[in-house]
Amino acid sequence: MSSESERALIGDTLPMWNKHDLRLHLEDLGVSSGMTLLVHSSLRAFGYVIGGVETVIEVLLEAVGTQGTLVMPAFSAQLSDPGDWQDPPMPTKWLEKVRLSMPPFDSTRTATWGVGSIPEQFRSWTGVLRSNHPIDSFCAYGKNAAAIVEGHSLDFALGNNSPLARVYELNGFILLLGVGHDVNTSLHFAELRSGIRALVTIGARVQVNLNPTWIKYQDCDYDSSEFCKVGEAFEACTNITRCALVGTAHAKLIPQRQLVNFAEEYFKI
C-alpha cells in the first residue's frame, strides 16, 4: 500500500482490526473448521487491517482449518482475444500486434485480473493450487484443493467440469466479503445449468508444445445483470444466508448448493 493510500484509509476508518478481531467476526458469521469456502472479496471494504491482505488470507485459512479448503477466483481476462474487448474496444490497427505479442497463460505466473488484491496474493501463496484454465481459473488451498482444481474443462469454464461444480459437490459455502452478488461466480454456474444463455466462441492465449498459440473454445454468453436481484430473492425466500460485519466489510455466508439450485430455477422463469 502506498503511503498516500494508507494515510487516506487510516484517516477514514475507525477502528482498526487485527487477525484476532477478524477471526472472531468470521466465527460469529458461521465460518467453521472443515468448510469448503469459496471467497469473493474487497480488501478496502475491511477498513484498516493490520498486516493487510496477508492477514486476511491467514485468518481465512485458520478459520477453515486443516480439514477445510479455501477457494478463490483467479480470472485472467487480460489473456482473452482483444478482438472481443468492449470496455474499451481494442483499436483495429492494434489487433494483430497485440495478438502476436500477448503472453500465454501460465498457471504459476499469470496475474489475476478484476478479482481484487486478496485473490491476487492468494494465487502465489505457498501450497496454493491453480486450475489450468486460461481465462476462468480458480485457486485452492487445503484438504480438497487438488480435487477442486483438477480437470477444469476448457469449454464451459464455469460449468459441470469446473471448480464451481466441485464446490457444489462438496456442499461448500460462498463467502461474500465486502462485495455483492454481482460478483458471485456461482450464479454463472446456475446460468449454465439453466440452459437459458446463448453459446459463444471465445479465444485465449495458451502454450501448445511450448509455443504460444491462440485457441478457441465454447462457452455461455454469461450475463450478471440480474445477479443482485437473484441473490435478494434467494435471501428473502430461504432465510438461510448469514450476515455480519467482518471488520467493516458487510459479509454474507451462503450455502452454495442451495443458492445454485434456487438460481437455476429462477433463471428459467
C-alpha positions in Angstrom: 0.0 0.0 0.0 1.4 3.4 -0.9 1.9 6.0 1.9 -0.8 8.2 0.4 -3.5 5.5 0.2 -2.6 4.2 3.6 -3.0 7.7 5.1 -6.4 8.1 3.4 -7.5 4.7 4.7 -6.4 5.4 8.3 -8.0 8.8 8.2 -11.3 7.4 7.0 -11.5 4.3 9.2 -12.2 3.7 12.8 -11.4 1.3 14.4 -8.5 -0.8 13.1 -8.6 -4.6 13.0 -6.1 -7.4 13.7 -6.2 -11.1 12.9 -7.8 -12.0 16.3 -10.6 -9.5 15.6 -11.3 -10.8 12.1 -11.2 -14.4 13.4 -13.9 -13.7 15.9 -16.0 -11.9 13.3 -15.8 -14.9 11.0 -16.8 -17.3 13.8 -19.8 -15.1 14.6 -20.8 -15.2 10.9 -20.6 -19.0 11.0 -17.4 -19.8 9.2 -16.1 -23.0 10.8 -13.3 -25.6 10.6 -13.7 -28.1 7.8 -15.7 -25.9 5.5 -15.1 -25.7 1.7 -15.2 -21.9 1.4 -15.4 -20.0 -1.9 -14.5 -16.4 -1.2 -15.2 -13.2 -3.2 -13.8 -10.1 -1.5 -12.8 -6.5 -1.4 -9.8 -5.6 0.8 -10.8 -2.0 1.1 -14.2 -2.9 2.5 -12.5 -4.3 5.6 -11.3 -0.9 6.8 -7.7 -0.8 8.2 -6.4 -4.3 8.7 -3.1 -4.6 10.5 -0.9 -6.6 8.0 -3.4 -6.0 5.1 -4.0 -8.7 2.6 -1.7 -11.3 4.2 -3.6 -11.0 7.5 -6.9 -11.6 5.7 -5.7 -14.7 3.9 -4.1 -16.1 7.1 -7.3 -15.6 9.1 -9.4 -17.3 6.3 -7.1 -20.3 6.3 -7.1 -20.5 10.0 -10.9 -20.3 10.0 -11.4 -23.3 7.7 -8.6 -25.2 9.4 -6.5 -28.1 8.2 -9.6 -30.1 7.2 -11.2 -27.3 5.2 -10.5 -25.8 1.8 -10.2 -22.2 0.8 -11.1 -21.3 -2.8 -10.9 -18.0 -4.8 -11.3 -17.0 -8.4 -8.1 -16.3 -10.3 -9.5 -15.0 -13.5 -7.3 -13.6 -16.3 -9.5 -11.9 -18.8 -6.5 -9.9 -20.0 -5.5 -13.0 -22.0 -8.7 -13.2 -24.0 -8.9 -12.3 -27.6 -8.6 -8.5 -27.8 -10.9 -8.5 -30.8 -13.7 -9.3 -28.2 -12.9 -6.5 -25.8 -15.6 -4.0 -25.4 -14.8 -1.6 -22.5 -13.0 -0.1 -24.2 -12.7 -1.9 -27.6 -9.2 -2.5 -29.0 -8.4 -0.3 -32.0 -8.5 -2.4 -35.1 -5.0 -1.3 -36.1 -3.5 -2.7 -32.9 -5.2 -6.1 -33.0 -2.6 -8.1 -35.0 0.3 -6.8 -32.9 -1.5 -7.4 -29.6 -2.4 -10.9 -30.6 1.2 -11.8 -31.7 2.7 -10.2 -28.5 0.3 -11.4 -25.8 1.9 -13.9 -23.4 0.3 -17.3 -23.0 -1.5 -18.4 -19.8 0.9 -19.8 -17.2 -0.8 -21.2 -14.0 2.2 -20.3 -11.9 2.9 -16.8 -13.3 -0.2 -15.2 -14.9 -1.6 -12.5 -12.8 -5.3 -12.3 -11.9 -7.5 -9.5 -13.3 -10.6 -7.9 -11.9 -11.0 -10.1 -8.8 -9.1 -7.9 -6.3 -5.9 -7.9 -4.3 -6.8 -10.8 -2.0 -7.1 -13.4 -4.7 -4.0 -12.0 -6.5 -2.0 -12.5 -3.3 -3.6 -15.9 -2.6 -2.6 -17.3 -6.0 1.1 -17.1 -5.1 0.6 -18.3 -1.5 2.8 -21.3 -0.7 0.9 -24.5 -1.3 -2.0 -23.0 -3.3 -3.0 -24.9 -6.4 -4.5 -23.3 -9.5 -6.7 -24.8 -12.2 -5.5 -24.8 -15.7 -8.0 -22.6 -17.5 -6.6 -19.6 -19.4 -9.4 -17.2 -18.6 -11.5 -18.6 -15.7 -9.1 -20.4 -13.4 -9.6 -20.8 -9.6 -7.1 -21.3 -6.8 -7.5 -23.5 -3.8 -5.7 -24.5 -0.6 -6.5 -27.2 1.8 -7.8 -30.7 2.1 -9.7 -30.8 -1.2 -7.7 -28.3 -3.2 -6.4 -30.8 -5.8 -9.9 -32.3 -6.3 -11.4 -28.9 -6.8 -8.9 -27.5 -9.4 -8.1 -30.7 -11.4 -9.9 -31.5 -14.6 -11.1 -27.9 -15.2 -12.5 -28.2 -18.8 -11.7 -25.6 -21.4 -15.3 -25.5 -22.7 -18.0 -24.2 -20.4 -15.4 -23.0 -17.9 -17.9 -22.3 -15.1 -20.0 -25.4 -15.7 -20.1 -29.1 -14.7 -16.4 -29.7 -15.1 -15.2 -26.6 -13.2 -14.1 -25.8 -9.6 -17.6 -24.3 -9.0 -19.1 -27.8 -9.6 -16.6 -29.4 -7.3 -17.5 -26.9 -4.5 -21.2 -27.7 -5.2 -20.5 -31.5 -4.8 -18.6 -30.8 -1.5 -21.6 -28.9 -0.1 -19.4 -25.8 0.1 -20.2 -22.3 1.1 -19.9 -18.9 -0.6 -18.4 -16.1 1.5 -19.0 -12.6 0.1 -16.7 -10.2 2.0 -17.5 -6.5 1.2 -18.9 -7.4 -2.2 -22.3 -8.3 -3.6 -24.0 -11.0 -5.6 -23.0 -9.2 -8.8 -19.6 -10.9 -8.5 -20.9 -14.2 -7.2 -19.5 -16.6 -9.7 -21.7 -19.5 -8.6 -24.6 -17.7 -10.2 -22.8 -18.2 -13.5 -22.8 -22.0 -12.8 -26.6 -21.7 -12.3 -26.9 -19.8 -15.6 -25.2 -22.6 -17.4 -27.3 -25.3 -15.7 -30.5 -23.4 -16.6 -29.7 -23.6 -20.3 -31.1 -20.1 -21.0 -28.0 -18.4 -22.4 -26.7 -18.4 -26.0 -23.4 -20.1 -26.8 -20.4 -18.1 -27.8 -16.9 -18.9 -29.1 -14.0 -17.4 -27.0 -10.3 -17.1 -27.9 -7.5 -17.5 -25.4 -3.7 -17.5 -25.5 -2.1 -20.7 -24.3 1.1 -22.8 -24.6 0.9 -25.7 -27.1 4.1 -27.8 -27.3 5.9 -24.8 -25.7 4.7 -22.5 -28.4 2.3 -19.5 -27.6 -0.9 -20.3 -29.5 -4.4 -18.8 -29.9 -7.1 -21.4 -29.3 -10.9 -21.3 -29.4 -13.4 -22.8 -27.0 -17.1 -22.7 -26.5 -18.9 -21.2 -23.5 -22.1 -19.4 -22.5 -22.8 -15.8 -23.1 -23.0 -15.1 -19.4 -25.0 -12.1 -18.1 -24.6 -10.9 -14.5 -27.1 -8.0 -14.7 -29.7 -9.8 -12.6 -27.4 -11.4 -10.1 -28.2 -8.9 -7.3 -31.9 -9.4 -7.8 -31.5 -13.2 -7.8 -29.4 -13.0 -4.6 -32.0 -10.8 -2.9 -34.8 -13.2 -3.9 -32.8 -16.2 -2.5 -32.2 -14.5 0.8 -35.9 -13.4 1.1 -37.3 -16.9 0.2 -34.9 -19.1 2.1 -33.7 -17.2 5.2 -30.5 -19.3 5.3 -28.0 -16.6 4.4 -26.0 -15.5 7.4 -25.0 -11.8 7.5 -22.5 -9.9 9.8 -19.6 -7.5 9.7 -16.1 -8.8 9.2 -14.0 -5.8 10.1 -16.1 -3.1 8.4 -16.9 -5.3 5.5 -20.6 -6.4 5.1 -20.3 -10.2 4.8 -22.6 -13.0 3.7 -22.2 -16.7 4.2 -24.3 -18.7 1.8 -24.7 -22.5 1.2 -23.6 -22.7 -2.4 -25.7 -25.7 -3.5 -29.0 -24.2 -2.2 -28.2 -20.9 -4.0 -27.3 -22.6 -7.3 -30.4 -24.7 -7.2 -32.6 -21.7 -6.5 -31.0 -19.6 -9.1 -31.2 -22.3 -11.8 -35.0 -22.3 -11.4 -35.1 -18.5 -11.1 -33.4 -18.1 -14.5 -35.8 -20.4 -16.2 -38.9 -18.3 -15.3 
